[in-house]
Amino acid sequence: MKTKWLLLLPLLATVAVSGCRTVRAQGPEIKIPPAKKQLSQAKRNLKQKAAVSKMPAVLGGLVQSDSWIIYKDKQQEEFKGHVSYDNGTYRFRADYALSERALHRFTAKGNVYLRQAETNAPEYQAYADYARYNYKTQKGILTANKGKQIRLIYTDKKNGTATAYAKKAEFDLNEQIFILEGNVRVGRDTPQGPQTLTADKATYRQAKNHLLLEGGASASDSLRTLEADTIIYDGNNNASYAYGSRPLLHGTSEEGTFAIIADKVQTDNEGKKIILDGKVQGWAVSPRLNDSSANTKF
């Protein structure tokens, strides 16, 4: 049978342990048969439920694991084997977890899964091999083992989804900053259709709706692809910029196919208006022009 203990989470947090005290009353000597295992287990479960009832519903819950060890001197609690937690709003799974109360830190390893789904709020999910979170600073990190990637899934209140893959992710929930590194790839839904973003590094400032893609960056949809060293998506100002390594914009328009190189490319986020700065070079092929009778003269 798996052991259950009280866990407090902002996202990941520490284990709270309640103590007990026995009182001896003098009376006649009576032989009492040993308690049955089922009765002892029921008493332990009752104590746990009593402890949970004293905690706020949003923060309190039960974590399960195959084994649990407490190190009093170090202020640490260690969970091993099938570690899991679910209070409806927060869900957590891992093969191993370590709570370090003195450092305000929680660490998880092996098949890590995190989910936050508050009522009337966006949903966050994360898959990783390693996770560390400081619930005092609200900073954390997710990493993947060699040859693997972490996966992050964001679903907004309208069920629009963005899925990101990377080697590593660092986050600051207080500042709402997320930094992804290592073969970053993001797929997301937009009003114009699915869009794919790639880069060596991506920095997203959620409060400002601002995304910075650095190193071999690209942004593409079903019609166009923009490639550059750096791409900036400014959601609040409805603008995107691309520069470095001579940005290349290519794809299909109502007039036909095209490919354009410039020093800097600026567009609105719907792709309806495109501004090219610097030395501009390119070509365009229009089926309407190719099929024109004027072409027979050449």
C-alpha positions as CSV (number, residue, x, y, z in Angstrom):
1,M,0.0,0.0,0.0
2,K,1.3,3.5,-0.9
3,T,2.0,6.0,1.9
4,K,0.1,9.3,1.9
5,W,1.4,12.5,3.4
6,L,0.3,16.2,3.5
7,L,1.8,18.4,0.7
8,L,1.6,22.1,0.4
9,L,2.0,23.5,-3.1
10,P,2.1,26.9,-4.8
11,L,3.2,24.7,-7.7
12,L,5.7,22.5,-5.9
13,A,6.2,23.0,-2.2
14,T,7.1,21.4,1.2
15,V,5.7,18.5,3.2
16,A,4.0,19.4,6.5
17,V,4.3,16.8,9.2
18,S,2.1,16.8,12.3
19,G,3.2,15.3,15.6
20,C,1.2,13.6,18.3
21,R,1.4,13.2,22.1
22,T,0.2,10.3,24.3
23,V,-1.3,10.7,27.8
24,R,-1.2,7.9,30.4
25,A,-4.1,7.5,32.9
26,Q,-3.8,5.3,36.0
27,G,-6.5,2.5,36.2
28,P,-7.1,-1.1,36.8
29,E,-4.8,-3.5,34.9
30,I,-6.7,-4.9,32.0
31,K,-5.3,-7.1,29.2
32,I,-5.9,-5.5,25.8
33,P,-5.4,-7.5,22.6
34,P,-3.1,-6.0,20.0
35,A,-4.7,-3.7,17.5
36,K,-5.4,-5.1,14.1
37,K,-3.5,-3.8,11.2
38,Q,-6.6,-2.5,9.6
39,L,-7.5,-0.5,12.7
40,S,-4.0,0.9,13.0
41,Q,-4.1,2.0,9.4
42,A,-7.6,3.6,9.9
43,K,-6.2,5.6,12.8
44,R,-3.3,6.8,10.7
45,N,-5.7,7.8,7.9
46,L,-7.9,9.7,10.4
47,K,-4.9,11.7,11.7
48,Q,-3.9,12.6,8.1
49,K,-7.5,13.7,7.3
50,A,-7.6,15.9,10.5
51,A,-4.3,17.5,9.5
52,V,-5.5,18.2,6.0
53,S,-8.7,19.9,7.3
54,K,-6.7,22.5,9.1
55,M,-5.0,23.7,5.8
56,P,-6.5,25.9,3.1
57,A,-8.3,23.9,0.4
58,V,-6.2,25.4,-2.4
59,L,-2.9,24.6,-0.8
60,G,-3.5,21.4,1.1
61,G,-3.7,17.9,-0.4
62,L,-2.3,14.4,-0.2
63,V,0.8,13.2,-2.0
64,Q,1.4,9.6,-2.6
65,S,4.7,7.7,-2.9
66,D,6.1,4.2,-2.3
67,S,8.4,5.5,0.5
68,W,8.9,8.6,2.5
69,I,11.9,9.6,4.6
70,I,12.3,12.7,6.8
71,Y,15.7,14.2,7.7
72,K,15.0,16.5,10.7
73,D,18.5,18.0,11.0
74,K,18.5,19.0,7.3
75,Q,14.8,19.9,7.2
76,Q,14.3,17.7,4.3
77,E,11.6,15.2,3.2
78,E,12.4,12.6,0.5
79,F,9.8,10.8,-1.6
80,K,10.7,7.8,-3.7
81,G,8.6,5.8,-6.3
82,H,5.4,6.7,-8.0
83,V,5.3,10.2,-6.4
84,S,2.0,11.9,-7.2
85,Y,-0.2,14.7,-6.1
86,D,-3.6,16.0,-7.3
87,N,-5.9,18.5,-5.7
88,G,-8.0,19.3,-8.8
89,T,-6.1,22.6,-9.5
90,Y,-2.5,21.3,-9.3
91,R,-1.3,18.0,-10.4
92,F,2.2,16.5,-10.1
93,R,3.9,13.2,-10.9
94,A,7.5,12.1,-10.7
95,D,9.7,9.1,-9.8
96,Y,11.5,11.0,-7.1
97,A,11.0,14.2,-5.1
98,L,12.9,16.1,-2.4
99,S,11.6,18.9,-0.3
100,E,14.2,21.3,1.3
101,R,12.3,23.5,3.6
102,A,15.4,25.5,4.8
103,L,16.1,26.5,1.1
104,H,12.4,26.9,0.2
105,R,13.0,24.5,-2.6
106,F,11.4,21.4,-4.2
107,T,13.1,19.1,-6.6
108,A,11.7,16.3,-8.8
109,K,13.3,13.8,-11.0
110,G,12.2,11.1,-13.5
111,N,9.1,11.4,-15.7
112,V,8.1,14.7,-14.2
113,Y,4.6,16.0,-15.0
114,L,3.1,19.3,-13.8
115,R,-0.3,20.7,-14.4
116,Q,-2.0,23.9,-13.3
117,A,-5.6,24.4,-14.1
118,E,-7.3,27.1,-12.1
119,T,-11.0,28.0,-12.8
120,N,-11.5,30.6,-15.5
121,A,-7.7,30.8,-16.1
122,P,-5.3,29.5,-18.7
123,E,-4.0,25.9,-18.2
124,Y,-0.3,25.1,-18.0
125,Q,1.2,21.6,-18.5
126,A,4.9,20.5,-18.4
127,Y,6.7,17.3,-19.1
128,A,10.4,17.0,-18.2
129,D,13.1,14.7,-16.7
130,Y,14.1,17.2,-14.0
131,A,12.4,20.1,-12.2
132,R,13.4,22.5,-9.5
133,Y,11.3,25.2,-8.0
134,N,11.9,27.8,-5.3
135,Y,8.5,28.7,-3.9
136,K,9.9,31.8,-2.1
137,T,11.4,33.4,-5.2
138,Q,8.9,31.7,-7.6
139,K,11.8,30.8,-9.9
140,G,12.4,27.4,-11.4
141,I,14.0,25.2,-14.1
142,L,12.9,22.3,-16.2
143,T,15.4,20.1,-18.1
144,A,15.4,17.0,-20.3
145,N,17.9,14.1,-20.4
146,K,20.4,13.8,-23.3
147,G,18.6,13.3,-26.6
148,K,15.2,14.3,-25.3
149,Q,13.3,17.5,-24.9
150,I,10.9,19.0,-22.4
151,R,7.3,19.8,-23.5
152,L,5.3,22.7,-22.4
153,I,1.6,23.1,-23.2
154,Y,-0.4,26.3,-22.7
155,T,-4.2,26.5,-23.3
156,D,-6.0,29.8,-23.0
157,K,-9.5,30.4,-21.9
158,K,-10.8,30.1,-25.5
159,N,-9.0,26.7,-25.8
160,G,-6.3,28.1,-28.1
161,T,-3.2,26.0,-27.6
162,A,0.5,26.6,-27.8
163,T,3.0,23.7,-27.5
164,A,6.7,24.3,-27.0
165,Y,9.7,21.9,-27.1
166,A,13.2,22.7,-25.8
167,K,16.2,21.2,-24.1
168,K,15.8,23.5,-21.0
169,A,13.3,26.0,-19.7
170,E,13.8,28.6,-16.9
171,F,10.9,30.6,-15.5
172,D,10.1,33.3,-13.0
173,L,6.4,33.2,-12.1
174,N,6.6,36.5,-10.2
175,E,7.9,38.4,-13.2
176,Q,6.0,36.1,-15.7
177,I,9.2,35.4,-17.7
178,F,9.9,32.1,-19.5
179,I,13.2,31.3,-21.2
180,L,13.5,28.3,-23.5
181,E,16.9,27.1,-24.8
182,G,18.1,24.3,-27.1
183,N,16.4,23.6,-30.5
184,V,13.3,25.5,-29.5
185,R,10.1,24.8,-31.4
186,V,6.7,26.3,-30.7
187,G,3.5,25.5,-32.4
188,R,0.5,27.7,-31.7
189,D,-3.0,28.6,-32.9
190,T,-3.6,32.0,-34.3
191,P,-6.7,33.7,-35.9
192,Q,-5.0,33.1,-39.3
193,G,-4.3,29.5,-38.6
194,P,-1.5,27.3,-37.1
195,Q,1.9,28.9,-36.8
196,T,5.4,27.4,-36.1
197,L,8.2,29.3,-34.4
198,T,11.8,27.9,-34.1
199,A,15.1,29.3,-32.6
200,D,18.1,28.5,-30.5
201,K,16.6,30.5,-27.7
202,A,13.1,32.0,-26.9
203,T,12.3,34.5,-24.2
204,Y,8.6,35.2,-23.5
205,R,7.4,38.0,-21.3
206,Q,3.8,37.0,-20.6
207,A,2.7,40.3,-19.0
208,K,3.9,42.3,-22.0
209,N,2.9,39.6,-24.6
210,H,6.4,39.9,-26.0
211,L,8.4,37.1,-27.6
212,L,12.1,37.2,-28.6
213,L,13.5,34.5,-30.8
214,E,17.3,34.4,-31.1
215,G,19.7,32.3,-33.3
216,G,18.4,30.7,-36.5
217,A,14.9,32.1,-35.9
218,S,12.0,31.4,-38.1
219,A,8.2,32.0,-38.1
220,S,6.0,30.2,-40.6
221,D,2.3,29.6,-41.3
222,S,0.5,27.9,-44.2
223,L,1.5,30.7,-46.7
224,R,4.7,32.4,-45.5
225,T,8.0,31.7,-43.8
226,L,10.2,34.4,-42.3
227,E,13.8,33.5,-41.5
228,A,16.4,35.7,-39.6
229,D,18.9,35.7,-36.9
230,T,16.5,37.5,-34.6
231,I,12.7,37.8,-34.7
232,I,10.6,39.8,-32.2
233,Y,6.9,39.4,-31.7
234,D,5.3,42.4,-30.0
235,G,1.7,41.4,-29.3
236,N,0.6,44.5,-27.4
237,N,1.7,46.7,-30.3
238,N,0.6,44.3,-33.1
239,A,4.0,44.3,-34.7
240,S,6.8,41.8,-35.6
241,Y,10.4,42.5,-36.5
242,A,13.2,40.4,-38.1
243,Y,16.8,41.4,-38.5
244,G,20.3,40.0,-38.7
245,S,21.8,37.6,-41.3
246,R,19.7,39.3,-44.0
247,P,16.1,38.2,-43.2
248,L,14.4,36.1,-45.9
249,L,10.7,36.2,-46.4
250,H,9.2,33.7,-48.8
251,G,5.9,32.0,-49.6
252,T,2.7,32.5,-51.5
253,S,0.3,35.4,-51.9
254,E,-2.8,36.1,-53.9
255,E,-0.5,37.2,-56.8
256,G,1.7,34.1,-56.7
257,T,5.0,32.9,-55.1
258,F,7.7,35.2,-53.8
259,A,11.1,35.4,-52.0
260,I,12.5,38.6,-50.6
261,I,15.7,39.4,-48.8
262,A,16.2,42.7,-46.9
263,D,18.2,44.2,-44.0
264,K,15.2,44.4,-41.8
265,V,11.6,43.2,-42.1
266,Q,8.6,44.6,-40.2
267,T,5.1,43.4,-40.4
268,D,1.8,43.5,-38.5
269,N,1.0,40.3,-36.7
270,E,-1.7,39.4,-39.3
271,G,0.8,39.6,-42.2
272,K,-1.3,42.1,-44.0
273,K,1.3,44.9,-44.0
274,I,5.0,44.3,-44.7
275,I,7.8,46.9,-44.6
276,L,11.2,46.1,-46.0
277,D,14.2,48.2,-45.0
278,G,17.8,48.4,-46.3
279,K,19.0,46.6,-49.5
280,V,16.0,44.8,-50.8
281,Q,16.3,41.9,-53.3
282,G,13.9,39.3,-54.4
283,W,11.6,37.8,-57.0
284,A,7.9,37.1,-57.5
285,V,6.1,34.8,-59.9
286,S,2.5,35.5,-60.8
287,P,0.5,32.8,-62.6
288,R,-1.7,35.5,-64.0
289,L,1.2,37.3,-65.6
290,N,2.8,34.1,-66.9
291,D,-0.5,33.1,-68.6
292,S,-0.9,36.5,-70.1
293,S,-0.8,36.8,-73.9
294,A,2.0,39.4,-73.5
295,N,4.3,36.6,-72.6
296,T,4.1,35.1,-76.1
297,K,6.2,38.0,-77.4
298,F,9.2,36.9,-75.3
